[in-house]
Amino acid sequence: MSIVAPRSVAAALRAVTRADRVADEPAALDAFAIDGVVPRWIARPASVDELAAIMTIAAEEKLAVAPRGAGSVLDLGAPPTRLDLVVDLGAFDAIVEYNADDLTVTVQAGCSLHALNRHLKLHRQFLPLDPPGDAHSVGGVAAAALSGPLRFRYGTMRDLLLGVRFVQADGVPTWGGSKVVKSVTGYDVPKLMVGALGTLGVLAELTLRLHALPEAEGTWFVTLPSAGAAQALVSAILDSTLQPNRLELMDEAALRAASMPASPLALLASFGSVAEAVAEQGERLTRLARDAGGEARGVTGEWTTTTERTPHRTTLRVGSLPGRLAATFDTLRGALARLGAVSTLAAHAGLGLWRVTIDGAAPDAIASLVTRLREAVAEHDGYVVVTGGPADVRRRVNPWGPIPPGALALMRAVKTTFDPDGRLNTGRFVNGL
């Protein structure tokens, strides 16, 4: 812990940015607490140089630092073991460079994903990332590896991130990937930063690959009699030449939460292309659905998701295989029924990735559920991650789950390279990294 007087640290921080961009008042600090752990200072840099200067002070005073963007996924990972300084990037939100002809854009880490796509839409382009909710910064999406239904066609942030500019724990600004000025030799830095939860450096700017908006998009809602029928339909789609943008399976509660038509189980598929191709793919999907015992109809309206974060809601990501869609559905539904809590169940069906929400269950009961599910899916190399929820839940069960020794050793080596003192988001990442 730092032994420097709080006023001295605050004065040093104010000396490298505007005075009103540093806060140490109790009310402000309480608002930036993470899982009840209250920081001692908040600093809001307005430039990369200011961010670097702030991180240099943090390194000199050995402060534990937590970067923060929109603050939309602060319940991801374990509660912090130390927290001295929150670096608030909320106002670090400019579009730095946009090359529409090259389909690339560079943005500051605090830029809102929603605002970015609103700007890109004027040029018939978009960043095809659609995690639940509107309150996400682009840097936060990268740090937390957030994604949504569009990942089926376009991939995740790892596929779209071309380069990053970040500030290391010692305050040194560094590039990785495209536009390389200085990089860390031997590492694919952009990919390392995705999902690292800010434990390897504070993201400052991101250079991203864009896609053209499709001329037309259509969505079909397929009611299905069983999980077996859903698996048969998904398999038929994957074996066909159909090219869905999204392929989502939802149970009745998830459909209700997303304001979709009522059905015990339904598959939603969307296609984006020229209008004639969209209509033709919808007709072919309808025939495949009929062969699987389902019924398809076109629907209108915006896509919504079912994983809105609330203080008492636990969310899980369960990794399985598309070929085990029915078996995984039955395992999850049975476990949730025994839990007896309000829950929803949905999947990126073409990828075998499930999203579970649980409301109202006791922390011990949820911890036991997670342990049982991990044992069940481990037989097929599956996993369960607690992607959000009350701190009491995440204190009772490892949010990340077991990590193979070799992979964990590699993670520790990378962490030591980038943050040898372990001061970035201390304790929140895998096995306390």
ZASE-186123 format. One record per residue: residue in three letters; x, y, z of N, C-alpha, C in turn. Coordinates in steps of 0.2 Angstrom, whole numbers, plus 5000, padded with zeros to 4 digits. Example, Ala and Ser with C-alpha at 12.3 -4.5 7.8 and 13.67 -1.06 7.14 Angstrom:
// ZASE-186123
ala506649725039506249785039506649845039 ser506449895035506849955036506450005039 
This chain:
// ZASE-186123
met500449945000500050005000500450065000 ser500250124997500550184997500650215004 ile501250245005501250275012501250355011 val501150375005501150445004500450475006 ala500450535009499850565011499350575006 pro498750555007498250565002498250634998 arg498350685002498350754999498850754994 ser499450724996500050734991499850694985 val499550634985499350604979498850644975 ala498350664978497850704975498150764971 ala498650804975498950854972499350834966 ala499750784966500150754960499650744954 leu499150714956498650694950498350764947 arg498150804951497950874949498450914945 ala499050894946499650934943499650904936 val499450844934499550824927498850824923 thr498350844926497750854923497350914926 arg496750934924496450984927496150964934 ala496151014938495951004945495350964946 asp494850984942494150964942494150894939 arg494650864937494650794934494950744939 val495050764945495250724951494750734956 ala494550674959494050684965494350634971 asp494250664977494350624983493850634988 glu493250664986492750674991492350604992 pro492150594998491850535000491250514995 ala490850564994490250544989490450524982 ala490950554980491150534973491450464973 leu491850454978492250394979491750334980 asp491250344984490750294985490350274978 ala490250324974489950304967490350264963 phe491050264964491450224960491750164963 ala491450144969491650084972491450024968 ile491849974968491849904965491649854970 asp491049824970490949774975491049794982 gly490849854983490949884990491649904992 val492149894987492749924989492849994986 val492950034990492950104989493650134987 pro493750164981494450194980494650254984 arg495250274984495450334987495450394983 trp495550384976495550434971495250414965 ile494950464961494650454955495050504950 ala495250484944495650534940495350524933 arg495150574929494850574923495350604918 pro495750564914496150594909495850624903 ala496050674900495850704894496250684888 ser496850654889497250634883497650574885 val498050554880498450494881499050514886 asp499250574885499850604889499650604896 glu499050634897498750634904498650564907 leu498450524903498350454906499050424908 ala499550434903500150404905500450444911 ala500350504912500650534918500250514924 ile499650504924499250474930499550404931 met499650364926499850294928500550294930 thr500950344928501650354931501650364938 ile501150414940501150424947500850364951 ala500450324948500150264952500750214952 ala501150214947501750164948502250184954 glu502350254954502850274959502550264966 glu501850274967501550264973501350194975 lys501450154970501250084970500450074972 leu500050114968499350114969499050054965 ala498550024967498149974964497650014960 val497550004953497250044948496650004945 ala496050034944495550004940495350044935 pro495450024929495150074923494350064923 arg494050114921493350114920493050154914 gly492650124910492350154905491650174906 ala491150144904490450154905490250124912 gly490650084915490450054921489850004921 ser489749974915489249924914489349854916 val489949834916490049764918490549764924 leu490449804929490849804935490749734939 asp490249704938490149634942490449574938 leu490849584933491249534930491849524933 gly491949454935492549434939492549434946 ala493049424949493049424957493049494960 pro492849504966492849564969493649584970 pro493749654969494449674969494749654976 thr495349644977495749634983496049694986 arg496149744981496449814982496149864977 leu496049924980495849974975496050044978 asp496450074975496650144977496450194972 leu496550184965496350234961495950204955 val495350244953494950224948495150274942 val495350254936495450294931494850294926 asp494450344927493850354923493950374916 leu493750334911493850354904493250374901 gly492750384905492050404902492050464897 ala492450514898492550564894493050564889 phe493350504889493950494884493650454878 asp493150494874492650464870492650484863 ala493250514860493250544853493350484848 ile493050504842493250464836493850494833 val494450464834495050494832495150494825 glu495050444821495150434814494650394811 tyr494350414806493850364802493950364795 asn494150304792494250294785493750254782 ala493250284780492650244777492850204771 asp493250224767493450194761493850124763 asp494250124769494650074771494250024776 leu493650054778493250014783493650004789 thr493950064792494250064798494050124802 val494150124808494050174813494450174819 thr494750224821495150224828494750274832 val494550244838494150284843494550274850 gln494450324854494650324861494250274865 ala494550244870494250184874493550204877 gly493450264879492850284882492250294877 cys492350284871491850304866491250254867 ser490650274867490050234867490050194861 leu489850124862489750084856489150104852 his488650124856488050154853488150214849 ala488550264852488650324848489050314842 leu489550264843489950254837489550224831 asn489150174832488750144827488250194824 arg487950244828487550294826487950334821 his488550354822488950394817489050354811 leu489250284812489450244806488850234802 lys488250234805487650224801487550274795 leu487850334796487750384791488150364785 his488650324786489050304780488850224778 arg488350204780488050134779488650084781 gln488950094787489450054790489250034797 phe489549984800489449974807489949934810 leu490049934817490449884820490049834823 pro490049774820489549724822489649684828 leu489549724834489649704840488949724844 asp488649674847487949694850487849654856 pro488249674861488149644868487549674871 pro487249644876486649664879486649734882 gly486149774881486149844884486549894879 asp486349964880486650014876487250044880 ala487350034886487850074890488550044890 his488850034884489450004884489950054881 ser490550054883491150094880491450034875 val491750064870492150014865492749984869 gly493050024873493549994877493349944882 gly492749954885492449904890492249844886 val492049844880491849784876492449744875 ala493049784873493649744872493849714879 ala493949754884494249724890493849664893 ala493149664892492749614895492549564890 ala492749574883492649524878491849514877 leu491549564877490749564877490549554869 ser490049514868489749504862489049494862 gly488749484856488049464856487849424850 pro487249414848487049374843487449384836 leu487649444835487949454828488649414828 arg488949394834489549354833489549294829 phe488949264828488849204823489149224816 arg488949274814489249294807489849334807 tyr489949384812490449424811491049414816 gly490949364821491449354826491449404832 thr491949404835492049444841492549504841 met492649534846493049594846493749564844 arg493949504846494649484844494649474836 asp494149474833494149464825494149534822 leu493949584826493849654823494349704825 leu494749684831495249734833495849724829 leu496049784826496649784822497249804826 gly497149854830497749884834497449914840 val497949924845497749954852498350004853 arg498150064856498650104860498450104867 phe498850084871498750074879499350104883 val499150114889499650134894499850074899 gln500450064899500650004903500650024911 ala500649974915500649994922501150044924 asp501750044921502250094923502150164920 gly501650174916501550234913501750244906 val502050194903502350194896501750184891 pro501650234887501150224881501450174876 thr501050124874501250074870500750054864 trp501050044858500550014853500649944852 gly500149914849500149844847499649834841 gly499849794836499449784830499549834825 ser499049864822499149914816499349974819 lys499650014815499950084816500450074822 val500850024821501350014827501950064827 val501950094832502550144834503050104838 lys502750074844503150034848502649984850 ser502949924850502549864852502949814857 val502549774860502849724864503049664860 thr503749654859503949604855503749534857 gly503449494852503349424854502549414856 tyr502149464856501449454858501049484853 asp500449454852499949484848499549524853 val499749584853499449624859498749634858 pro498449654852497749664852497349604855 lys497549544853497149484855497249474863 leu497849494865497949484873497549534877 met497349594874497049644878496249624878 val496049584873495349574873495149514878 gly494749534883494549494888495049494894 ala495549534894496049534900495749574905 leu495149604905494849644910495349704913 gly495749734908496149784910496749774915 thr496849704915497449684919498149684916 leu498149704910498749704906498949774904 gly498549824905498649894903497949924902 val498049994902497450034902497350054894 leu496750034891496650044884496550114883 ala496850144878496750214877496450224870 glu496650194865496350194858496350124855 leu495850114851495750054847495550064840 thr495950034836495850034829495449974827 leu494849984823494349924822494249914815 arg494049854813493849834806493049844806 leu492849884801492149894801491849844795 his491149844795490849804790490249854787 ala490149834780489549874777488849854780 leu488449894781487749874783487449844777 pro487049784779486749754773486149794770 glu486049784764485449824761484849814764 ala484749754766484049734769484249674775 glu483749674779483849624784483149594786 gly483049534787482449504789482549454794 thr482049444799482049394805481549344804 trp481649284805481149234806481149204813 phe480449194815480349164822480049094821 val480449044823480248974822480048944829 thr479448924829479248884835479448814834 leu479648784840479848714840479548674845 pro479448604844479048564849479548544854 ser480248544853480648514858481348534857 ala481848524861482548534861482848494855 gly482548434855482848394849482648414842 ala482048444842481848474835482348534834 ala482448574839482948634839483648614836 gln483848564839484548534837484548514830 ala483948474828483948454821483948514816 leu483548564818483548624813484148664813 val484448674819485148704819485648664815 ser485648604815486148564812486048564804 ala485348564802485148574795485448644792 ile485348694797485548764794486348764794 leu486648734798487348734798487648694792 asp487248644790487448604785487248634778 ser486848684778486648714772487048774770 thr486848804764487248864762486948924765 leu486448924769486148984772486649024776 gln486649084776487149124780486749174785 pro486549154790486249194795486649244798 asn486449304800486849354804486749324811 arg486249304813486049284820485649214820 leu485849174825485449114826485349104833 glu484849124836484749124843484149074846 leu484249034851483748994854483549014860 met482849024862482649054868482149014871 asp482149004877481548964881481049024882 glu480448994885479849034885479949104890 ala480349094895480549154899480949204896 ala481449174892481849224888481449264883 leu481049224880480649264875480149314878 arg479949294883479449344887479949404889 ala480549394891480949454894481149494888 ala481149464882481349504876480749524872 ser480149524875479549544872479449514865 met479549454865479449414858478849374859 pro478549344854477949304854478049244859 ala477549224862477549174867477649104863 ser478049064866478148994864478648954869 pro478448894870478948854874479648854872 leu479748854866480448864863480448884856 ala480948934855480948964848481648974846 leu481748974839482348994836482249054832 leu482649104833482649164829483249164825 ala483149174818483649184813483549244809 ser484049284808484049344804484549334798 phe484449364793484849364787484949434784 gly485549454782485649524780485949514773 ser485749544768485949544761485549594757 val485549584750485049614746484349584748 ala483849624746483149604748482949534745 glu483149524739482949464736483349404739 ala483949414741484249354744484049344751 val483849394755483549394761482849354761 ala482449364756481849334755481949264753 glu482349244749482549184747482749134753 gln483249164757483449124763482949114768 gly482449164768481949154773481449094771 glu481349094764480949034762481248964763 arg481948964762482248904763482348884770 leu482348934775482348924782481648894784 thr481148924781480448894782480348824780 arg480648804775480648734773481048684778 leu481548714780481948674784481648664791 ala481348724793480948724800480348674799 arg480048664794479448624793479748554793 asp480248534790480548464790480748444797 ala480948494802481148484808480548484813 gly479948494811479348494815479148564818 gly479548614815479348684818478948724813 glu478848784815478448824810478748894811 ala478948924805479248984804478849044802 arg478949104804478549164801479049224802 gly478949264798479349324798479149374803 val479549404807479349454812479749524811 thr479449574813479749644813479949664820 gly480349724819480549754826481349744827 glu481549774832482249774834482449714838 trp483049684837483249634841483349654848 thr483149614853483249634860483549564863 thr483849574869484249524873483949514880 thr484149464883483749444890484249454895 thr484849484894485349484900485449554903 glu484949594903485049654907485249644914 arg485749684916486049674922485649714928 thr485549684933485249714939485649694945 pro485549724951485949714957485849644959 his485249614958485149544961485149494956 arg485349504950485349454945486049424944 thr486049354943486649324942486649294934 thr487149314931487149284924487749234923 leu487649184919488149134917488249134910 arg488849114908488949094901489149024901 val488848974897488948904897489248884890 gly489848864890490048844883489948764882 ser489648754877489548684875489748674867 leu489348634864489448614857488748624853 pro488748654847488148654844487848584843 gly488248534842487948464842487648434848 arg487748474854487448444860486948494862 leu486648534858486148584860485648554864 ala485348504862484748474866484948444873 ala485548414873485748384879485948444884 thr486248494882486448544886485848584888 phe485348594884484748624886484348584891 asp484348524891484048474896484348484902 thr485048484902485448484908485348554912 leu485348604908485248674911484548684914 arg484048664910483348674912483248634918 gly483448564918483348524924483648554931 ala484348584930484648614936484248674938 leu484048714933483748774935483048764938 ala482748714936482048694939482148674946 arg482748634948482848614955483048674959 leu483348724956483548784960482848824962 gly482348824958481748854960481748924959 ala482148954956482249034955481949054948 val481749114948481649144941482249144937 ser482149114931482749114926482549114919 thr483049134915482949124908483549094905 leu483449064899483849014896483849034888 ala484449054886484549064878485249044876 ala485249044869485949014867486049054860 his486749064859486949074852486949004849 ala486448984846486348914844486848884840 gly487048924835487548894830488248894833 leu488348914839489048914842489048874849 gly488448854851488448814857488548854863 leu488448914863488548964869487948984872 trp487848964879487248974882487249034887 arg486749074888486649124892486149114897 val486249114904485749104909485749164913 thr485149174915485049234920484649194926 ile484849214932484449194938484349244943 asp483749254945483449304949483249274956 gly483449304962483149284968483449224972 ala483849194969484149134973484649154978 ala484749114983485249124988485949114985 pro486449154987487149144985487449074985 asp487349044991487548974992487248924987 ala486548934985486248894981486548904974 ile486648964972486948984965487648954964 ala488048954970488748934970488648854969 ser488248824972488148744971487948734964 leu487448774961487248764955487848764950 val488248814950488748824946489248764946 thr489448744952489848684953489548624950 arg488948614950488648554947488648564940 leu488548614937488548624930489248614927 arg489748644931490348634928490548564928 glu490348524933490548454932490148414927 ala489548444925489148414920489448424913 val489648484912489848504905490548484904 ala490948474909491648464909491748394905 glu491348354905491348284902491448294894 his491248354892491348374884491748434883 asp492148444888492648504887492248574888 gly491648574891491248634892491548674898 tyr491248734899491448774904490848814906 val490848844912490348894915490748954918 val490549014916490849074919490249114922 val490349134928489949184931490049254928 thr489649274923489849334920489549404923 gly489149394929488949444932488549424938 gly488449464943488049444949488249484955 pro487849474961488049494967488749474969 ala489149514973489749504975489749444980 asp489249434983489249374988489249304984 val488949304978488949244974489649234971 arg490049294969490649284966491249274971 arg491049284978491549264983491449194985 arg490849164984490749094986490949044980 val491049064974491249024969491649064964 asn492249024962492649054957492249074951 pro492249144949491849164943492149134937 trp492749114936493049094930493049024929 gly493048984934493048914934493748884934 pro493848824934494548794934494948804927 ile495548824928495948834922496548784921 pro496648754916497148704915497848734917 pro498248694921498848714923499348754918 gly499348724912499848754907499548824905 ala498848824904498648894902498648944908 leu498648924914498648964919499348994920 ala499848944919500548964919500749014914 leu500449014908500549054903500249124904 met499649124907499349184909499749224915 arg500049184919500449214924501049244921 ala501349214916501949244913501749304909 val501249304906501049364902500849424907 lys500549414913500349464918501049484921 thr501549444922502149464925502549514920 thr502449504914502749544909502449614908 phe501849614909501449684908501349714914 asp501249684920501049714926501449674932 pro502049674932502449634937502249644944 asp502049704946501849714953501049704954 gly500749674949500049654950499549714953 arg499649774950499249834952498649844948 leu498549814942497949824938497349784939 asn496849814941496249774943496449714947 thr496749724953497049674957496549624960 gly496649564958496249514961495649494957 arg495449534952494749524948494849474943 phe495449454940495449414934495549334937 val495649294932495749224933496249204938 asn496049174943496449154949496749204952 gly496449264953496749324956497249364953 leu497349344946497849384942497649454941 
